[in-house]
């Protein structure tokens, strides 16, 4: 026997066990005539069984069987299959079928080599679920800026996207965007982020932050880019409403007919309106510091022994301005809370010097009537502004903490 014949003999007897696949050989009636140990360990006992019995644990032939094509055409075929392993668990495998021909070129047997891809299939399935259900717009684009894959949120918002240009989908444009983050990623292979505005399939404007990162590279550079866009339309609208609310209350406080001074939880002055500045003869552009306020305002404003919301509500008390003059005022103050956490306090002051002068010049009956009306008017003004400020803070606070953008108007 020549070395060549010896090699053929060795290959014929050993090769079926040497290949690192599940290998089976079937005849034209789908009977398994030979299989290696890998096949038996994965699919179980095969002796005397048809291939569909071993692979599928079924008594019926497969509706779409590539083995028939290999027998009839004498050409190899590759397919993805699902079946059951020897323990009855669903498995996924790729099977390569090749014809084994006789001397006359007729296909007598088909060799089936299968590779387990169950774990790969599971990972792919999980990836597809994640990709499709990410609460952002996710797309994969090629170097021509065509979308080759898009997730459900993007399709639902912008319509059918496959094969279209990204700028056509997002912006309804006919030309590529001038400042395109994807173009920069294709150019330098780095991540890029930008804020963009687009138009949905229903014609509504939407704002989003887009991040681009390379997905596939070769010697010619980046070939695919993944683009993840997060919708910030509602956040932007919320910010506009919050700014409008802020401006409204700033204007209300600045133009109120009484003095307003507010300090935060560290006793830092955050608000002193024009009326309060005039009342205290405060001319500096800087806000007064704690010690300066303490020398001017009533002591009970700084009293932390009683932590009730209302600090003080006095028909008459006195403050001292920057020039040392005592000024009679109606005084009211409250503590401010956010989410039950103390955040500062605010004082409301009304100059009553004119009222006192009026008292002196009137007969007793008229004086008492005027005093009563004036005090009632001052009380209403103070109460209205105090309640408006507290209510506004509550609306802003709950809107911020609970994400109710509709509360901020």
HUMO-V189454 format. One record per residue. N is the residue number from 1. SS is DSSP state (helix for helix, strand for strand, loop for the rest). OMEGA is omega as a letter, one per 30 degrees, with the letter a starting at -180 (999 if undefined). Layout:
N;SS;OMEGA
N;SS;OMEGA
This chain:
1;loop;a
2;loop;l
3;helix;a
4;helix;l
5;helix;l
6;helix;l
7;helix;l
8;helix;a
9;helix;l
10;helix;l
11;helix;a
12;helix;a
13;helix;a
14;helix;a
15;helix;a
16;helix;l
17;helix;a
18;helix;a
19;loop;a
20;loop;a
21;loop;l
22;strand;a
23;strand;l
24;strand;l
25;strand;a
26;strand;l
27;loop;a
28;loop;l
29;loop;l
30;loop;l
31;strand;l
32;strand;a
33;strand;l
34;strand;l
35;strand;a
36;loop;a
37;helix;l
38;helix;l
39;helix;a
40;helix;l
41;helix;a
42;helix;a
43;helix;l
44;loop;a
45;loop;a
46;loop;a
47;loop;l
48;loop;a
49;loop;l
50;strand;a
51;helix;a
52;helix;l
53;helix;a
54;helix;a
55;helix;a
56;helix;a
57;loop;a
58;loop;l
59;loop;a
60;loop;l
61;loop;l
62;loop;a
63;loop;l
64;loop;a
65;loop;l
66;helix;l
67;helix;l
68;helix;l
69;helix;l
70;helix;l
71;helix;a
72;helix;a
73;helix;a
74;loop;a
75;loop;a
76;loop;l
77;strand;l
78;strand;a
79;strand;l
80;strand;a
81;strand;l
82;strand;a
83;strand;l
84;strand;l
85;loop;a
86;loop;l
87;loop;l
88;loop;l
89;loop;l
90;strand;l
91;strand;l
92;strand;a
93;strand;l
94;strand;a
95;strand;l
96;strand;a
97;strand;a
98;strand;a
99;strand;l
100;strand;a
101;strand;l
102;loop;a
103;loop;a
104;loop;l
105;loop;l
106;loop;l
107;strand;a
108;strand;a
109;strand;l
110;strand;l
111;strand;a
112;strand;l
113;strand;a
114;strand;l
115;strand;a
116;strand;l
117;loop;a
118;helix;a
119;helix;l
120;helix;l
121;helix;l
122;helix;l
123;helix;l
124;helix;l
125;helix;l
126;helix;l
127;helix;a
128;helix;l
129;helix;l
130;helix;a
131;helix;a
132;helix;a
133;helix;l
134;loop;a
135;loop;l
136;loop;l
137;strand;a
138;strand;l
139;strand;l
140;strand;a
141;strand;l
142;strand;a
143;loop;l
144;loop;l
145;loop;l
146;strand;l
147;strand;a
148;strand;l
149;strand;a
150;strand;a
151;loop;a
152;helix;a
153;helix;l
154;helix;a
155;helix;a
156;helix;a
157;helix;a
158;helix;l
159;loop;a
160;loop;a
161;loop;a
162;loop;l
163;loop;a
164;loop;l
165;strand;a
166;helix;a
167;helix;l
168;helix;a
169;helix;a
170;helix;a
171;loop;a
172;loop;l
173;loop;l
174;loop;l
175;loop;l
176;loop;a
177;loop;a
178;loop;l
179;loop;a
180;loop;l
181;helix;l
182;helix;l
183;helix;l
184;helix;l
185;helix;l
186;helix;a
187;helix;a
188;helix;l
189;loop;a
190;loop;l
191;loop;l
192;strand;a
193;strand;l
194;strand;l
195;strand;a
196;strand;l
197;strand;a
198;strand;a
199;strand;a
200;loop;a
201;loop;l
202;loop;l
203;loop;l
204;loop;l
205;strand;l
206;strand;l
207;strand;a
208;strand;l
209;strand;a
210;strand;l
211;strand;l
212;strand;l
213;strand;a
214;strand;a
215;strand;a
216;strand;a
217;strand;l
218;strand;a
219;loop;l
220;loop;l
221;strand;a
222;strand;a
223;strand;l
224;strand;l
225;strand;l
226;strand;a
227;strand;l
228;strand;a
229;strand;l
230;strand;a
231;strand;l
232;loop;a
233;helix;a
234;helix;l
235;helix;l
236;helix;l
237;helix;l
238;helix;l
239;helix;l
240;helix;l
241;helix;l
242;helix;l
243;helix;l
244;helix;l
245;helix;l
246;helix;a
247;helix;l
248;helix;a
249;helix;l
250;helix;l
251;helix;l
252;helix;a
253;helix;a
254;helix;a
255;loop;l
256;loop;l
257;loop;l
258;loop;a
259;strand;l
260;strand;l
261;strand;l
262;strand;l
263;strand;l
264;strand;a
265;loop;l
266;loop;a
267;loop;l
268;loop;a
269;strand;l
270;strand;l
271;strand;l
272;strand;a
273;loop;a
274;helix;l
275;helix;a
276;helix;l
277;helix;l
278;helix;a
279;helix;a
280;helix;a
281;loop;a
282;loop;a
283;loop;a
284;loop;l
285;loop;l
286;loop;l
287;loop;a
288;loop;l
289;loop;a
290;helix;a
291;helix;l
292;helix;l
293;helix;a
294;helix;l
295;helix;a
296;helix;a
297;loop;l
298;loop;a
299;helix;a
300;helix;l
301;helix;a
302;helix;a
303;loop;a
304;loop;l
305;loop;l
306;loop;a
307;loop;l
308;loop;a
309;loop;a
310;strand;a
311;strand;a
312;strand;l
313;strand;a
314;strand;l
315;strand;l
316;strand;l
317;strand;a
318;strand;l
319;strand;l
320;strand;a
321;loop;a
322;loop;l
323;loop;l
324;loop;a
325;loop;l
326;strand;a
327;strand;l
328;strand;a
329;strand;l
330;strand;a
331;strand;l
332;strand;a
333;strand;l
334;strand;l
335;strand;a
336;strand;a
337;strand;l
338;strand;a
339;loop;a
340;loop;l
341;strand;a
342;strand;a
343;strand;l
344;strand;l
345;strand;a
346;strand;l
347;strand;l
348;strand;a
349;strand;l
350;strand;l
351;strand;a
352;loop;l
353;helix;a
354;helix;l
355;helix;a
356;helix;l
357;helix;l
358;helix;l
359;helix;a
360;helix;a
361;helix;a
362;loop;l
363;loop;a
364;helix;a
365;helix;a
366;helix;a
367;helix;l
368;helix;l
369;helix;a
370;helix;l
371;helix;a
372;helix;a
373;helix;a
374;helix;l
375;helix;l
376;helix;l
377;helix;l
378;helix;l
379;helix;l
380;helix;l
381;helix;l
382;helix;a
383;helix;a
384;helix;a
385;helix;a
386;helix;l
387;helix;l
388;helix;l
389;helix;a
390;helix;l
391;helix;l
392;helix;l
393;helix;l
394;helix;a
395;helix;l
396;helix;a
397;helix;a
398;helix;l
399;helix;a
400;helix;a
401;helix;a
402;helix;l
403;loop;l
404;loop;a
405;helix;a
406;helix;l
407;helix;a
408;loop;a
409;loop;999
